[in-house]
Amino acid sequence: MMDGLQLQWLLDPDAVDMVGLFEDFLHLLEIPPRGGAGAASTEG
């Protein structure tokens, strides 16, 4: 991922936000909690 971003940045540094794009990629890798976002809480 980072190699591809670096190549794009070398070709057009003003058009590529390497940090922002890599952060977006890292957010895509996050595994959602079991049961999904609408799961009932077991607390209380």
PDB file of N, H, CA, C and O in Angstrom:
ATOM      1  N   MET A   1       0.833  -1.186   0.000  1.00  0.00           N
ATOM      2  CA  MET A   1       0.000   0.000   0.000  1.00  0.00           C
ATOM      3  C   MET A   1       0.880   1.252   0.000  1.00  0.00           C
ATOM      4  O   MET A   1       0.705   2.147  -0.827  1.00  0.00           O
ATOM      5  N   MET A   2       1.817   1.299   0.930  1.00  0.00           N
ATOM      6  H   MET A   2       1.959   0.572   1.602  1.00  0.00           H
ATOM      7  CA  MET A   2       2.645   2.500   1.047  1.00  0.00           C
ATOM      8  C   MET A   2       3.521   2.696  -0.195  1.00  0.00           C
ATOM      9  O   MET A   2       3.743   3.829  -0.622  1.00  0.00           O
ATOM     10  N   ASP A   3       4.019   1.600  -0.776  1.00  0.00           N
ATOM     11  H   ASP A   3       3.839   0.679  -0.430  1.00  0.00           H
ATOM     12  CA  ASP A   3       4.837   1.736  -1.992  1.00  0.00           C
ATOM     13  C   ASP A   3       4.032   2.372  -3.116  1.00  0.00           C
ATOM     14  O   ASP A   3       4.542   3.234  -3.831  1.00  0.00           O
ATOM     15  N   GLY A   4       2.788   1.958  -3.279  1.00  0.00           N
ATOM     16  H   GLY A   4       2.374   1.258  -2.698  1.00  0.00           H
ATOM     17  CA  GLY A   4       1.940   2.527  -4.317  1.00  0.00           C
ATOM     18  C   GLY A   4       1.657   3.997  -4.081  1.00  0.00           C
ATOM     19  O   GLY A   4       1.669   4.802  -5.012  1.00  0.00           O
ATOM     20  N   LEU A   5       1.400   4.344  -2.817  1.00  0.00           N
ATOM     21  H   LEU A   5       1.391   3.690  -2.060  1.00  0.00           H
ATOM     22  CA  LEU A   5       1.164   5.756  -2.496  1.00  0.00           C
ATOM     23  C   LEU A   5       2.408   6.593  -2.765  1.00  0.00           C
ATOM     24  O   LEU A   5       2.313   7.715  -3.263  1.00  0.00           O
ATOM     25  N   GLN A   6       3.572   6.048  -2.435  1.00  0.00           N
ATOM     26  H   GLN A   6       3.650   5.137  -2.030  1.00  0.00           H
ATOM     27  CA  GLN A   6       4.811   6.787  -2.662  1.00  0.00           C
ATOM     28  C   GLN A   6       5.045   7.015  -4.158  1.00  0.00           C
ATOM     29  O   GLN A   6       5.488   8.090  -4.560  1.00  0.00           O
ATOM     30  N   LEU A   7       4.750   6.014  -4.974  1.00  0.00           N
ATOM     31  H   LEU A   7       4.389   5.141  -4.647  1.00  0.00           H
ATOM     32  CA  LEU A   7       4.910   6.186  -6.420  1.00  0.00           C
ATOM     33  C   LEU A   7       3.960   7.245  -6.962  1.00  0.00           C
ATOM     34  O   LEU A   7       4.348   8.070  -7.789  1.00  0.00           O
ATOM     35  N   GLN A   8       2.720   7.221  -6.495  1.00  0.00           N
ATOM     36  H   GLN A   8       2.406   6.552  -5.822  1.00  0.00           H
ATOM     37  CA  GLN A   8       1.756   8.233  -6.942  1.00  0.00           C
ATOM     38  C   GLN A   8       2.209   9.616  -6.494  1.00  0.00           C
ATOM     39  O   GLN A   8       2.095  10.581  -7.249  1.00  0.00           O
ATOM     40  N   TRP A   9       2.723   9.720  -5.266  1.00  0.00           N
ATOM     41  H   TRP A   9       2.815   8.936  -4.652  1.00  0.00           H
ATOM     42  CA  TRP A   9       3.188  10.998  -4.739  1.00  0.00           C
ATOM     43  C   TRP A   9       4.369  11.520  -5.558  1.00  0.00           C
ATOM     44  O   TRP A   9       4.461  12.717  -5.830  1.00  0.00           O
ATOM     45  N   LEU A  10       5.279  10.609  -5.952  1.00  0.00           N
ATOM     46  H   LEU A  10       5.205   9.637  -5.731  1.00  0.00           H
ATOM     47  CA  LEU A  10       6.422  11.034  -6.769  1.00  0.00           C
ATOM     48  C   LEU A  10       5.975  11.592  -8.110  1.00  0.00           C
ATOM     49  O   LEU A  10       6.583  12.528  -8.629  1.00  0.00           O
ATOM     50  N   LEU A  11       4.911  11.018  -8.677  1.00  0.00           N
ATOM     51  H   LEU A  11       4.417  10.258  -8.255  1.00  0.00           H
ATOM     52  CA  LEU A  11       4.417  11.490  -9.971  1.00  0.00           C
ATOM     53  C   LEU A  11       3.677  12.812  -9.858  1.00  0.00           C
ATOM     54  O   LEU A  11       3.748  13.638 -10.769  1.00  0.00           O
ATOM     55  N   ASP A  12       2.961  13.028  -8.747  1.00  0.00           N
ATOM     56  H   ASP A  12       2.903  12.358  -8.007  1.00  0.00           H
ATOM     57  CA  ASP A  12       2.181  14.256  -8.585  1.00  0.00           C
ATOM     58  C   ASP A  12       2.008  14.572  -7.098  1.00  0.00           C
ATOM     59  O   ASP A  12       0.947  14.302  -6.535  1.00  0.00           O
ATOM     60  N   PRO A  13       3.034  15.140  -6.454  1.00  0.00           N
ATOM     61  CA  PRO A  13       3.001  15.362  -5.002  1.00  0.00           C
ATOM     62  C   PRO A  13       1.883  16.284  -4.522  1.00  0.00           C
ATOM     63  O   PRO A  13       1.437  16.163  -3.381  1.00  0.00           O
ATOM     64  N   ASP A  14       1.430  17.193  -5.363  1.00  0.00           N
ATOM     65  H   ASP A  14       1.793  17.291  -6.290  1.00  0.00           H
ATOM     66  CA  ASP A  14       0.373  18.114  -4.946  1.00  0.00           C
ATOM     67  C   ASP A  14      -1.002  17.456  -4.925  1.00  0.00           C
ATOM     68  O   ASP A  14      -1.919  17.962  -4.278  1.00  0.00           O
ATOM     69  N   ALA A  15      -1.155  16.337  -5.624  1.00  0.00           N
ATOM     70  H   ALA A  15      -0.410  15.926  -6.150  1.00  0.00           H
ATOM     71  CA  ALA A  15      -2.468  15.696  -5.741  1.00  0.00           C
ATOM     72  C   ALA A  15      -2.651  14.520  -4.777  1.00  0.00           C
ATOM     73  O   ALA A  15      -3.754  13.987  -4.661  1.00  0.00           O
ATOM     74  N   VAL A  16      -1.575  14.109  -4.082  1.00  0.00           N
ATOM     75  H   VAL A  16      -0.679  14.542  -4.177  1.00  0.00           H
ATOM     76  CA  VAL A  16      -1.648  12.910  -3.243  1.00  0.00           C
ATOM     77  C   VAL A  16      -1.401  13.272  -1.779  1.00  0.00           C
ATOM     78  O   VAL A  16      -0.354  13.815  -1.425  1.00  0.00           O
ATOM     79  N   ASP A  17      -2.378  12.963  -0.947  1.00  0.00           N
ATOM     80  H   ASP A  17      -3.228  12.522  -1.235  1.00  0.00           H
ATOM     81  CA  ASP A  17      -2.248  13.144   0.498  1.00  0.00           C
ATOM     82  C   ASP A  17      -1.883  11.777   1.094  1.00  0.00           C
ATOM     83  O   ASP A  17      -2.752  11.013   1.513  1.00  0.00           O
ATOM     84  N   MET A  18      -0.567  11.490   1.121  1.00  0.00           N
ATOM     85  H   MET A  18       0.140  12.111   0.781  1.00  0.00           H
ATOM     86  CA  MET A  18      -0.124  10.168   1.562  1.00  0.00           C
ATOM     87  C   MET A  18      -0.591   9.837   2.972  1.00  0.00           C
ATOM     88  O   MET A  18      -1.071   8.731   3.217  1.00  0.00           O
ATOM     89  N   VAL A  19      -0.461  10.762   3.886  1.00  0.00           N
ATOM     90  H   VAL A  19      -0.071  11.661   3.686  1.00  0.00           H
ATOM     91  CA  VAL A  19      -0.836  10.499   5.278  1.00  0.00           C
ATOM     92  C   VAL A  19      -2.338  10.230   5.380  1.00  0.00           C
ATOM     93  O   VAL A  19      -2.748   9.255   6.009  1.00  0.00           O
ATOM     94  N   GLY A  20      -3.144  11.068   4.780  1.00  0.00           N
ATOM     95  H   GLY A  20      -2.810  11.860   4.269  1.00  0.00           H
ATOM     96  CA  GLY A  20      -4.589  10.899   4.838  1.00  0.00           C
ATOM     97  C   GLY A  20      -5.058   9.600   4.204  1.00  0.00           C
ATOM     98  O   GLY A  20      -5.913   8.906   4.753  1.00  0.00           O
ATOM     99  N   LEU A  21      -4.497   9.274   3.049  1.00  0.00           N
ATOM    100  H   LEU A  21      -3.802   9.838   2.602  1.00  0.00           H
ATOM    101  CA  LEU A  21      -4.884   8.044   2.366  1.00  0.00           C
ATOM    102  C   LEU A  21      -4.448   6.809   3.144  1.00  0.00           C
ATOM    103  O   LEU A  21      -5.178   5.819   3.191  1.00  0.00           O
ATOM    104  N   PHE A  22      -3.268   6.857   3.755  1.00  0.00           N
ATOM    105  H   PHE A  22      -2.676   7.662   3.718  1.00  0.00           H
ATOM    106  CA  PHE A  22      -2.807   5.704   4.528  1.00  0.00           C
ATOM    107  C   PHE A  22      -3.639   5.538   5.796  1.00  0.00           C
ATOM    108  O   PHE A  22      -3.930   4.412   6.199  1.00  0.00           O
ATOM    109  N   GLU A  23      -4.024   6.646   6.431  1.00  0.00           N
ATOM    110  H   GLU A  23      -3.787   7.561   6.104  1.00  0.00           H
ATOM    111  CA  GLU A  23      -4.905   6.562   7.600  1.00  0.00           C
ATOM    112  C   GLU A  23      -6.251   5.956   7.219  1.00  0.00           C
ATOM    113  O   GLU A  23      -6.791   5.139   7.964  1.00  0.00           O
ATOM    114  N   ASP A  24      -6.797   6.346   6.072  1.00  0.00           N
ATOM    115  H   ASP A  24      -6.358   7.010   5.467  1.00  0.00           H
ATOM    116  CA  ASP A  24      -8.053   5.747   5.592  1.00  0.00           C
ATOM    117  C   ASP A  24      -7.892   4.244   5.397  1.00  0.00           C
ATOM    118  O   ASP A  24      -8.783   3.474   5.753  1.00  0.00           O
ATOM    119  N   PHE A  25      -6.766   3.826   4.838  1.00  0.00           N
ATOM    120  H   PHE A  25      -6.042   4.452   4.549  1.00  0.00           H
ATOM    121  CA  PHE A  25      -6.487   2.406   4.636  1.00  0.00           C
ATOM    122  C   PHE A  25      -6.443   1.673   5.972  1.00  0.00           C
ATOM    123  O   PHE A  25      -6.998   0.582   6.096  1.00  0.00           O
ATOM    124  N   LEU A  26      -5.787   2.264   6.977  1.00  0.00           N
ATOM    125  H   LEU A  26      -5.336   3.151   6.876  1.00  0.00           H
ATOM    126  CA  LEU A  26      -5.704   1.620   8.289  1.00  0.00           C
ATOM    127  C   LEU A  26      -7.079   1.482   8.922  1.00  0.00           C
ATOM    128  O   LEU A  26      -7.350   0.482   9.587  1.00  0.00           O
ATOM    129  N   HIS A  27      -7.947   2.459   8.730  1.00  0.00           N
ATOM    130  H   HIS A  27      -7.726   3.271   8.190  1.00  0.00           H
ATOM    131  CA  HIS A  27      -9.314   2.368   9.266  1.00  0.00           C
ATOM    132  C   HIS A  27     -10.088   1.232   8.601  1.00  0.00           C
ATOM    133  O   HIS A  27     -10.938   0.607   9.236  1.00  0.00           O
ATOM    134  N   LEU A  28      -9.801   0.961   7.328  1.00  0.00           N
ATOM    135  H   LEU A  28      -9.110   1.468   6.812  1.00  0.00           H
ATOM    136  CA  LEU A  28     -10.463  -0.146   6.643  1.00  0.00           C
ATOM    137  C   LEU A  28     -10.051  -1.500   7.222  1.00  0.00           C
ATOM    138  O   LEU A  28     -10.813  -2.463   7.137  1.00  0.00           O
ATOM    139  N   LEU A  29      -8.878  -1.583   7.797  1.00  0.00           N
ATOM    140  H   LEU A  29      -8.259  -0.800   7.865  1.00  0.00           H
ATOM    141  CA  LEU A  29      -8.381  -2.839   8.353  1.00  0.00           C
ATOM    142  C   LEU A  29      -8.960  -3.158   9.721  1.00  0.00           C
ATOM    143  O   LEU A  29      -8.871  -4.298  10.177  1.00  0.00           O
ATOM    144  N   GLU A  30      -9.548  -2.177  10.378  1.00  0.00           N
ATOM    145  H   GLU A  30      -9.620  -1.251  10.008  1.00  0.00           H
ATOM    146  CA  GLU A  30     -10.109  -2.407  11.710  1.00  0.00           C
ATOM    147  C   GLU A  30     -11.258  -3.401  11.635  1.00  0.00           C
ATOM    148  O   GLU A  30     -12.125  -3.300  10.767  1.00  0.00           O
ATOM    149  N   ILE A  31     -11.257  -4.371  12.562  1.00  0.00           N
ATOM    150  H   ILE A  31     -10.552  -4.453  13.268  1.00  0.00           H
ATOM    151  CA  ILE A  31     -12.291  -5.393  12.602  1.00  0.00           C
ATOM    152  C   ILE A  31     -13.431  -4.891  13.482  1.00  0.00           C
ATOM    153  O   ILE A  31     -13.196  -4.510  14.629  1.00  0.00           O
ATOM    154  N   PRO A  32     -14.657  -4.882  12.972  1.00  0.00           N
ATOM    155  CA  PRO A  32     -15.784  -4.405  13.780  1.00  0.00           C
ATOM    156  C   PRO A  32     -16.025  -5.330  14.981  1.00  0.00           C
ATOM    157  O   PRO A  32     -15.677  -6.510  14.923  1.00  0.00           O
ATOM    158  N   PRO A  33     -16.606  -4.819  16.056  1.00  0.00           N
ATOM    159  CA  PRO A  33     -16.897  -5.648  17.228  1.00  0.00           C
ATOM    160  C   PRO A  33     -17.864  -6.763  16.878  1.00  0.00           C
ATOM    161  O   PRO A  33     -18.654  -6.636  15.943  1.00  0.00           O
ATOM    162  N   ARG A  34     -17.804  -7.853  17.626  1.00  0.00           N
ATOM    163  H   ARG A  34     -17.162  -7.956  18.386  1.00  0.00           H
ATOM    164  CA  ARG A  34     -18.709  -8.980  17.385  1.00  0.00           C
ATOM    165  C   ARG A  34     -20.151  -8.524  17.535  1.00  0.00           C
ATOM    166  O   ARG A  34     -20.474  -7.732  18.419  1.00  0.00           O
ATOM    167  N   GLY A  35     -21.004  -9.025  16.675  1.00  0.00           N
ATOM    168  H   GLY A  35     -20.742  -9.669  15.956  1.00  0.00           H
ATOM    169  CA  GLY A  35     -22.413  -8.684  16.739  1.00  0.00           C
ATOM    170  C   GLY A  35     -22.761  -7.440  15.938  1.00  0.00           C
ATOM    171  O   GLY A  35     -23.937  -7.092  15.827  1.00  0.00           O
ATOM    172  N   GLY A  36     -21.782  -6.773  15.386  1.00  0.00           N
ATOM    173  H   GLY A  36     -20.827  -7.056  15.476  1.00  0.00           H
ATOM    174  CA  GLY A  36     -22.033  -5.582  14.587  1.00  0.00           C
ATOM    175  C   GLY A  36     -22.267  -4.359  15.438  1.00  0.00           C
ATOM    176  O   GLY A  36     -22.256  -4.428  16.667  1.00  0.00           O
ATOM    177  N   ALA A  37     -22.479  -3.241  14.779  1.00  0.00           N
ATOM    178  H   ALA A  37     -22.488  -3.185  13.780  1.00  0.00           H
ATOM    179  CA  ALA A  37     -22.636  -1.961  15.463  1.00  0.00           C
ATOM    180  C   ALA A  37     -23.939  -1.871  16.244  1.00  0.00           C
ATOM    181  O   ALA A  37     -24.013  -1.128  17.222  1.00  0.00           O
ATOM    182  N   GLY A  38     -24.967  -2.608  15.838  1.00  0.00           N
ATOM    183  H   GLY A  38     -24.907  -3.212  15.043  1.00  0.00           H
ATOM    184  CA  GLY A  38     -26.263  -2.513  16.499  1.00  0.00           C
ATOM    185  C   GLY A  38     -26.480  -3.550  17.588  1.00  0.00           C
ATOM    186  O   GLY A  38     -27.610  -3.730  18.043  1.00  0.00           O
ATOM    187  N   ALA A  39     -25.417  -4.243  18.021  1.00  0.00           N
ATOM    188  H   ALA A  39     -24.500  -4.096  17.652  1.00  0.00           H
ATOM    189  CA  ALA A  39     -25.567  -5.292  19.029  1.00  0.00           C
ATOM    190  C   ALA A  39     -25.948  -4.701  20.376  1.00  0.00           C
ATOM    191  O   ALA A  39     -25.495  -3.615  20.737  1.00  0.00           O
ATOM    192  N   ALA A  40     -26.778  -5.418  21.114  1.00  0.00           N
ATOM    193  H   ALA A  40     -27.146  -6.300  20.821  1.00  0.00           H
ATOM    194  CA  ALA A  40     -27.197  -4.962  22.439  1.00  0.00           C
ATOM    195  C   ALA A  40     -26.043  -5.060  23.423  1.00  0.00           C
ATOM    196  O   ALA A  40     -25.222  -5.973  23.341  1.00  0.00           O
ATOM    197  N   SER A  41     -25.984  -4.132  24.337  1.00  0.00           N
ATOM    198  H   SER A  41     -26.651  -3.390  24.404  1.00  0.00           H
ATOM    199  CA  SER A  41     -24.936  -4.106  25.342  1.00  0.00           C
ATOM    200  C   SER A  41     -25.245  -5.124  26.434  1.00  0.00           C
ATOM    201  O   SER A  41     -26.404  -5.341  26.785  1.00  0.00           O
ATOM    202  N   THR A  42     -24.179  -5.754  26.974  1.00  0.00           N
ATOM    203  H   THR A  42     -23.237  -5.577  26.688  1.00  0.00           H
ATOM    204  CA  THR A  42     -24.365  -6.734  28.060  1.00  0.00           C
ATOM    205  C   THR A  42     -24.165  -6.089  29.418  1.00  0.00           C
ATOM    206  O   THR A  42     -24.268  -6.759  30.446  1.00  0.00           O
ATOM    207  N   GLU A  43     -23.877  -4.787  29.433  1.00  0.00           N
ATOM    208  H   GLU A  43     -23.793  -4.243  28.599  1.00  0.00           H
ATOM    209  CA  GLU A  43     -23.686  -4.078  30.698  1.00  0.00           C
ATOM    210  C   GLU A  43     -25.030  -3.653  31.274  1.00  0.00           C
ATOM    211  O   GLU A  43     -25.992  -3.407  30.546  1.00  0.00           O
ATOM    212  N   GLY A  44     -25.071  -3.571  32.640  1.00  0.00           N
ATOM    213  H   GLY A  44     -24.290  -3.771  33.231  1.00  0.00           H
ATOM    214  CA  GLY A  44     -26.232  -2.976  33.272  1.00  0.00           C
ATOM    215  C   GLY A  44     -27.167  -3.964  33.735  1.00  0.00           C
ATOM    216  O   GLY A  44     -28.207  -3.617  34.295  1.00  0.00           O
TER     217      GLY A  44
END
